[in-house]
Amino acid sequence: MALTVVSKKNTLQSCKSKYLVYGINSGVITEAELEREIARNNTTLTAVDIAAAMKALYQVIERLLENGSKVETPICLLSVCAHGKLDSDMDTFTPGAGDKGHRFGIAVRMNPKFRKEIIENLKWERAERFDETCPVITDVKTVYGTDGVYEAKQGECIRIKGRRLGFDVINEKIGIFFTDASGTDVRSDYFPVCEAATVVARIPDTLAPGKYKVKILTCPDPKKEAKKSVFDNEYEIKAK
């Protein structure tokens, strides 16, 4: 997975360039996924240990910030800040009231070393011009799987990451399909998650063991033909 760099036509009057550069993330890592990822890369801590530590960290940082402290972490510096306007230096500060914009906020300042390491080691790719209505699959793995391992069992769910993946789950002509070497498609029979960046699809119990291509068909415009994307790597389906 990598950050995708794209260009979009500029609509800002304050900028004279015809196109602007944007970055598209490869997906969203949930808190539970982050805990499992830490556990996979650590030989002594379990996911339960990590979840407990993260909860404790959350509670301690929350308490320290509520007491007005600045909190420094390996990732960032956190602090509470105050905002608003006064007509005189003797005016009271009334957060949430009046028309002077009195409020509190949270300031987050990235650790310069952490930021530098990320930028230097960033995986990214320049996207070519393409049909912006077509879906794009960037990664496929089982819900609790490991990156780069393309195998699953009948009845398990796989998570498809990408862009413009959403579709009407009721329409059986579109969705997630498993295509064998002969070109025969078998559609997933259940989609617990179907969003623009993530689709979770169940592997049918009746899908014969073997190697398949994972394909998605979407139809953003019902008056036009379906759009297709096929994952680069073959997926091996094993018996339960």
C-alpha positions as CSV (number, residue, x, y, z in Angstrom):
1,M,0.0,0.0,0.0
2,A,1.1,3.5,-0.7
3,L,0.0,7.1,-0.8
4,T,-1.4,8.0,-4.2
5,V,-0.5,11.5,-5.5
6,V,-3.1,12.9,-7.9
7,S,-3.7,16.1,-9.7
8,K,-7.0,17.9,-9.8
9,K,-8.1,21.0,-11.8
10,N,-7.7,24.1,-9.8
11,T,-10.9,26.0,-8.9
12,L,-9.3,28.5,-6.4
13,Q,-9.1,32.0,-7.7
14,S,-6.3,32.8,-5.3
15,C,-4.0,30.3,-7.1
16,K,-2.9,30.8,-10.7
17,S,-1.8,27.2,-11.4
18,K,-4.1,25.1,-13.6
19,Y,-3.8,22.0,-11.5
20,L,-3.2,21.3,-7.8
21,V,-1.6,18.2,-6.2
22,Y,-3.5,16.1,-3.7
23,G,-2.6,12.9,-1.7
24,I,-5.1,10.0,-1.4
25,N,-4.5,7.7,1.5
26,S,-4.4,3.9,0.9
27,G,-7.0,3.3,3.6
28,V,-8.0,3.8,7.3
29,I,-6.5,1.7,10.0
30,T,-9.0,1.3,12.9
31,E,-7.9,1.3,16.6
32,A,-8.5,-2.4,16.8
33,E,-6.4,-3.0,13.6
34,L,-3.6,-0.8,15.0
35,E,-3.5,-2.9,18.2
36,R,-3.2,-6.1,16.2
37,E,-0.6,-4.6,14.0
38,I,1.5,-3.7,17.0
39,A,1.1,-7.2,18.4
40,R,2.2,-8.7,15.2
41,N,5.4,-6.7,15.3
42,N,6.2,-7.3,19.0
43,T,7.2,-10.7,20.5
44,T,6.3,-10.0,24.1
45,L,3.0,-8.0,24.1
46,T,-0.4,-9.4,23.1
47,A,-3.2,-7.4,21.5
48,V,-4.9,-7.4,25.0
49,D,-1.8,-5.9,26.6
50,I,-1.6,-3.3,23.9
51,A,-5.3,-2.4,24.2
52,A,-4.9,-1.9,27.9
53,A,-1.8,0.2,27.5
54,M,-3.5,2.4,24.9
55,K,-6.5,2.9,27.1
56,A,-4.3,3.8,30.0
57,L,-2.3,6.3,27.8
58,Y,-5.6,7.8,26.7
59,Q,-6.8,8.3,30.3
60,V,-3.5,9.8,31.5
61,I,-3.1,12.2,28.6
62,E,-6.7,13.3,29.0
63,R,-6.2,14.0,32.8
64,L,-2.9,15.9,32.2
65,L,-4.4,18.1,29.5
66,E,-7.5,18.8,31.7
67,N,-5.0,20.0,34.3
68,G,-3.5,22.5,31.8
69,S,-0.2,20.6,31.2
70,K,1.6,20.2,27.9
71,V,2.1,16.5,27.1
72,E,5.0,15.3,25.0
73,T,4.8,11.9,23.2
74,P,7.1,10.3,20.7
75,I,4.6,11.3,18.0
76,C,3.5,14.8,19.0
77,L,3.2,17.5,21.6
78,L,-0.3,18.1,22.9
79,S,-1.6,21.2,24.7
80,V,-4.9,23.0,25.4
81,C,-5.1,26.5,24.0
82,A,-7.6,29.4,24.4
83,H,-9.1,31.5,21.6
84,G,-11.2,34.7,21.4
85,K,-11.3,38.4,21.4
86,L,-11.5,41.0,24.1
87,D,-12.4,44.7,24.1
88,S,-10.1,45.3,27.1
89,D,-7.6,43.4,29.1
90,M,-10.0,43.3,32.1
91,D,-12.9,41.6,30.2
92,T,-13.9,38.1,31.4
93,F,-13.3,35.0,29.4
94,T,-16.6,33.2,28.7
95,P,-16.0,30.1,26.6
96,G,-19.1,29.1,24.7
97,A,-21.0,32.3,25.3
98,G,-21.1,35.8,23.7
99,D,-20.0,36.8,20.2
100,K,-16.2,37.1,20.8
101,G,-15.4,33.5,19.8
102,H,-14.2,32.5,23.3
103,R,-13.4,28.8,23.3
104,F,-10.8,26.2,24.1
105,G,-9.0,24.0,21.5
106,I,-6.4,21.3,21.4
107,A,-3.1,22.1,19.7
108,V,-1.2,19.2,18.1
109,R,2.4,19.7,17.1
110,M,4.1,16.8,15.3
111,N,7.5,15.7,16.7
112,P,10.0,17.0,14.0
113,K,12.0,13.8,14.1
114,F,8.9,11.6,13.7
115,R,7.7,13.8,10.8
116,K,11.1,13.7,9.1
117,E,11.4,9.9,9.3
118,I,7.9,9.5,7.8
119,I,8.6,11.8,4.9
120,E,12.0,10.3,4.1
121,N,10.6,6.7,4.1
122,L,7.1,7.4,2.6
123,K,5.8,5.0,0.0
124,W,4.0,6.8,-2.7
125,E,3.0,6.6,-6.3
126,R,1.9,9.1,-9.0
127,A,-1.5,8.3,-10.3
128,E,-2.0,8.4,-14.0
129,R,-5.0,10.0,-15.6
130,F,-7.9,7.6,-15.6
131,D,-11.7,7.3,-15.6
132,E,-12.5,8.9,-12.3
133,T,-15.7,6.8,-11.9
134,C,-13.8,3.5,-12.1
135,P,-13.1,1.6,-8.8
136,V,-9.5,0.9,-7.9
137,I,-8.5,-2.0,-5.6
138,T,-5.3,-1.3,-3.8
139,D,-5.2,-4.2,-1.3
140,V,-7.1,-7.4,-0.4
141,K,-6.6,-9.5,2.8
142,T,-8.7,-11.4,5.3
143,V,-10.2,-9.3,8.1
144,Y,-7.5,-10.5,10.5
145,G,-4.9,-11.3,7.9
146,T,-1.4,-10.2,7.3
147,D,-0.2,-7.8,4.5
148,G,1.1,-9.7,1.5
149,V,-0.6,-13.0,2.4
150,Y,-3.2,-13.7,-0.2
151,E,-5.1,-16.7,1.1
152,A,-8.4,-17.4,3.0
153,K,-10.8,-20.1,3.8
154,Q,-14.4,-20.7,2.7
155,G,-16.8,-18.7,4.8
156,E,-14.2,-16.1,5.9
157,C,-14.4,-12.4,5.1
158,I,-11.9,-10.5,3.1
159,R,-11.3,-6.7,3.3
160,I,-10.9,-4.9,0.0
161,K,-9.2,-1.5,0.2
162,G,-9.2,1.1,-2.5
163,R,-11.1,4.0,-4.0
164,R,-14.6,4.4,-5.4
165,L,-15.5,0.9,-4.2
166,G,-19.1,1.5,-3.1
167,F,-22.0,-0.3,-4.9
168,D,-25.6,-1.4,-4.4
169,V,-25.3,-4.7,-2.6
170,I,-28.8,-5.7,-3.7
171,N,-27.9,-5.6,-7.4
172,E,-26.5,-9.0,-8.1
173,K,-24.9,-7.9,-11.4
174,I,-22.3,-5.9,-9.4
175,G,-20.3,-6.5,-6.3
176,I,-17.2,-8.6,-5.4
177,F,-16.5,-11.6,-7.6
178,F,-14.0,-14.5,-7.4
179,T,-12.8,-15.4,-11.0
180,D,-11.2,-18.7,-11.7
181,A,-8.7,-19.6,-14.4
182,S,-11.5,-20.3,-16.9
183,G,-13.1,-16.9,-16.4
184,T,-16.1,-18.1,-14.3
185,D,-17.3,-15.6,-11.8
186,V,-18.7,-16.4,-8.3
187,R,-20.2,-13.4,-6.4
188,S,-19.7,-12.9,-2.7
189,D,-22.9,-13.7,-0.9
190,Y,-22.6,-11.2,2.0
191,F,-21.2,-7.6,2.4
192,P,-21.1,-6.5,6.1
193,V,-19.2,-3.3,5.0
194,C,-19.7,-1.5,1.6
195,E,-18.1,1.9,1.5
196,A,-16.1,4.0,-0.9
197,A,-12.7,3.1,0.6
198,T,-13.5,-0.3,2.1
199,V,-15.6,-3.3,1.3
200,V,-15.8,-6.4,3.4
201,A,-17.0,-9.5,1.5
202,R,-17.7,-13.0,2.6
203,I,-16.3,-15.9,0.7
204,P,-19.1,-18.3,-0.2
205,D,-19.0,-21.7,1.5
206,T,-19.7,-23.2,-1.9
207,L,-16.6,-21.6,-3.6
208,A,-14.4,-24.5,-4.7
209,P,-10.8,-24.4,-3.2
210,G,-8.3,-23.0,-5.7
211,K,-6.7,-19.7,-6.9
212,Y,-8.9,-16.8,-7.9
213,K,-8.7,-13.2,-9.0
214,V,-10.7,-10.8,-6.9
215,K,-12.8,-8.5,-9.0
216,I,-15.1,-5.6,-8.2
217,L,-17.9,-4.4,-10.5
218,T,-19.6,-1.1,-9.7
219,C,-22.2,1.0,-11.5
220,P,-22.0,4.7,-10.5
221,D,-24.4,5.6,-13.3
222,P,-27.3,3.1,-13.9
223,K,-27.6,4.3,-17.4
224,K,-24.1,3.2,-18.3
225,E,-22.1,0.0,-18.2
226,A,-20.5,-1.3,-15.0
227,K,-17.0,-0.3,-14.1
228,K,-14.4,-2.9,-13.2
229,S,-11.2,-3.3,-11.2
230,V,-9.2,-6.6,-10.7
231,F,-6.7,-7.1,-7.9
232,D,-3.2,-7.8,-9.2
233,N,-2.4,-10.8,-7.1
234,E,-4.2,-14.1,-7.2
235,Y,-6.1,-15.2,-4.0
236,E,-5.9,-18.8,-2.8
237,I,-9.2,-20.1,-1.3
238,K,-8.8,-23.1,1.0
239,A,-11.4,-25.5,2.3
240,K,-12.7,-24.9,5.9
